[in-house]
Every structure is written in structure tokens, then in C-alpha cells.
């Protein structure tokens, strides 16, 4: 996503004691365990700042989701409540996915990694406009695969 490195490694050069190195190792393990304890969400990419989408409300004409991601203005990750209206789309699910694609494209113009809980592994996706339909179709399945029919734009 081109985001700045959030976890820079500490110096463990010749002047570092074994106690300092062990403390750094312990801190890294604790941070990893805390991150693993988070409930699963969509779109998590720890290597690039990425972001997490969490759908919290879905009605027939409106929806809400939280996006937690790197904000350039604040220089850190922030949590934002995103409200979506159905508008001119024939289905609120399409409106939700289109809004998520806008957020992704604010940060990424090329390829990005999406952590797919549906598939059980990371998937490389493209945010390029030429790949718009493929991205939309993937996100519709990712978010709404339990629905009986996934609509198209």
C-alpha cells in the first residue's frame, strides 16, 4: 500500500547486551500474541499499514462499517465509522463494496494483499480501475458469501 513502515526494528548491534536482545524478543512475542488475540476482520495486511474493514450494520437501504487503517493526515492508524446509503445501486451490498473499494484506492493504485477469512489465506488483489469488476466480485463473495445470491453492479 506504500504506507510507511510502522514496526521498525531496533538496533541489536555490537553494543547491545544479551538482556536487551532478550527484552526485544519478549516484546516482539507479546505484541504478536496481542495481535493474534484480535477477532478476525477483513482486509488485514500487517506488512504495509493496510486496514481492517468490519461490517457492523446492514439494512435494506443503509449500512455501517468500521475501517481501521493508516491515516496520512494523523500519521497513525485511526478507526473511522463509515456510513453507506444504497443510493442509485440496486442493492445495499454493492454500495458497501463500492465504498470499500474507494477507501482501498485512496491508499493503493496497484496490487495489495487481502487476508481472506473465507479462503483461509492471503490473496493478492488489484486496485487498478481495469480490474474493477474482479475486485468487486471478490469482495462481494468475501463479505456476503452467506447470502443466497450475490448481486452484480
C-alpha positions as CSV (number, residue, x, y, z in Angstrom):
1,X,0.0,0.0,0.0
2,X,3.0,2.3,0.1
3,X,2.4,3.1,3.7
4,X,5.4,4.0,6.0
5,X,7.0,1.2,8.0
6,X,5.2,1.0,11.3
7,X,7.4,-1.6,13.0
8,X,11.0,-0.6,12.6
9,X,13.5,-3.0,14.1
10,X,15.6,-1.9,17.0
11,X,19.4,-1.8,16.9
12,X,20.9,-5.0,18.2
13,X,24.4,-4.3,17.1
14,X,27.7,-5.0,19.0
15,X,26.8,-2.6,21.9
16,X,23.6,-4.3,22.8
17,X,23.7,-6.7,25.8
18,X,22.1,-10.1,25.7
19,X,19.5,-8.9,28.3
20,X,18.5,-6.1,25.9
21,X,18.2,-8.5,23.0
22,X,16.1,-10.9,25.1
23,X,13.8,-8.0,26.1
24,X,13.3,-7.1,22.5
25,X,12.5,-10.7,21.7
26,X,10.0,-10.8,24.6
27,X,8.3,-7.5,23.5
28,X,8.0,-8.8,19.9
29,X,6.4,-12.1,21.1
30,X,3.9,-10.1,23.4
31,X,3.0,-7.8,20.5
32,X,2.5,-10.7,18.2
33,X,0.3,-12.5,20.7
34,X,-1.8,-9.4,21.3
35,X,-2.4,-9.0,17.6
36,X,-3.3,-12.7,17.2
37,X,-5.9,-12.3,20.0
38,X,-7.9,-9.7,17.9
39,X,-11.1,-11.0,16.4
40,X,-10.8,-11.7,12.7
41,X,-11.7,-8.9,10.2
42,X,-11.5,-8.4,6.5
43,X,-8.5,-7.0,4.6
44,X,-5.7,-7.0,7.3
45,X,-2.2,-6.5,5.9
46,X,0.3,-6.0,8.7
47,X,3.3,-5.5,6.3
48,X,2.0,-2.4,4.6
49,X,-0.1,-0.4,7.1
50,X,-3.2,-1.9,5.4
51,X,-6.5,-1.7,7.1
52,X,-9.4,-3.6,8.6
53,X,-13.0,-3.5,7.5
54,X,-15.6,-4.6,10.0
55,X,-19.3,-4.6,8.8
56,X,-21.5,-3.7,11.8
57,X,-24.9,-3.0,10.4
58,X,-26.6,-3.9,7.1
59,X,-30.1,-2.8,6.3
60,X,-32.0,-2.7,3.1
61,X,-31.2,1.0,2.4
62,X,-28.2,1.8,4.6
63,X,-25.2,0.1,6.2
64,X,-22.3,0.9,8.5
65,X,-18.8,-0.4,8.8
66,X,-15.7,0.4,10.7
67,X,-12.5,1.0,8.9
68,X,-9.3,1.0,10.9
69,X,-6.3,1.9,8.8
70,X,-3.3,4.2,8.4
71,X,-4.3,7.8,8.1
72,X,-1.7,10.1,6.4
73,X,-3.1,13.2,8.0
74,X,-2.6,11.8,11.5
75,X,0.4,9.7,10.8
76,X,-1.0,6.7,12.6
77,X,-3.8,4.1,12.4
78,X,-7.3,5.5,13.1
79,X,-10.7,4.0,13.4
80,X,-13.5,5.5,11.3
81,X,-17.2,4.8,11.2
82,X,-18.3,4.7,7.6
83,X,-22.0,5.1,6.8
84,X,-23.2,3.9,3.4
85,X,-26.5,4.7,1.7
86,X,-28.0,2.5,-1.1
87,X,-28.3,5.5,-3.4
88,X,-28.5,4.6,-7.1
89,X,-27.3,1.0,-6.5
90,X,-29.9,-1.8,-6.8
91,X,-28.5,-3.5,-3.6
92,X,-27.0,-2.1,-0.4
93,X,-24.3,-4.8,-0.6
94,X,-23.0,-3.3,-3.8
95,X,-23.0,0.2,-2.2
96,X,-20.9,-1.2,0.7
97,X,-18.4,-2.9,-1.5
98,X,-18.1,0.2,-3.8
99,X,-17.3,2.4,-0.7
100,X,-14.7,-0.1,0.5
101,X,-13.1,-0.1,-2.9
102,X,-12.9,3.8,-2.8
103,X,-11.1,3.5,0.6
104,X,-8.6,0.9,-0.8
105,X,-7.9,3.1,-3.8
106,X,-7.2,6.1,-1.6
107,X,-4.1,4.2,-0.5
108,X,-3.3,1.7,-3.3
109,X,-3.2,2.1,-7.0
110,X,-1.7,-1.3,-7.8
111,X,-1.6,-4.7,-6.1
112,X,-2.4,-5.3,-2.4
113,X,-2.8,-8.2,-0.1
114,X,-6.2,-9.1,1.3
115,X,-6.5,-11.5,4.3
116,X,-9.3,-13.8,3.3
117,X,-11.0,-15.5,6.2
118,X,-13.4,-17.2,3.7
119,X,-10.5,-18.8,1.9
120,X,-8.1,-19.1,4.9
121,X,-5.1,-17.3,3.3
122,X,-3.9,-14.0,1.9
123,X,-4.9,-13.2,-1.6
124,X,-3.2,-10.6,-3.9
125,X,-5.8,-8.3,-5.5
126,X,-5.5,-5.4,-7.8
127,X,-6.9,-1.9,-7.1
128,X,-6.4,-0.8,-10.7
129,X,-9.6,0.5,-12.4
130,X,-9.1,-2.1,-15.2
131,X,-9.6,-4.8,-12.6
132,X,-12.6,-3.2,-11.0
133,X,-15.2,-5.9,-11.7
134,X,-12.9,-8.7,-10.5
135,X,-12.2,-6.7,-7.2
136,X,-15.9,-6.0,-6.7
137,X,-16.9,-9.7,-7.4
138,X,-14.2,-10.9,-4.9
139,X,-15.3,-8.5,-2.2
140,X,-19.0,-9.4,-2.7
141,X,-18.1,-13.1,-2.1
142,X,-15.8,-12.2,0.8
143,X,-18.3,-10.1,2.6
144,X,-21.6,-11.7,1.6
145,X,-20.9,-15.3,0.7
146,X,-23.6,-16.5,3.1
147,X,-26.2,-14.7,1.1
148,X,-28.2,-16.7,-1.3
149,X,-27.5,-14.6,-4.3
150,X,-24.6,-12.1,-4.8
151,X,-25.7,-9.2,-7.0
152,X,-23.5,-7.6,-9.6
153,X,-23.2,-3.9,-10.3
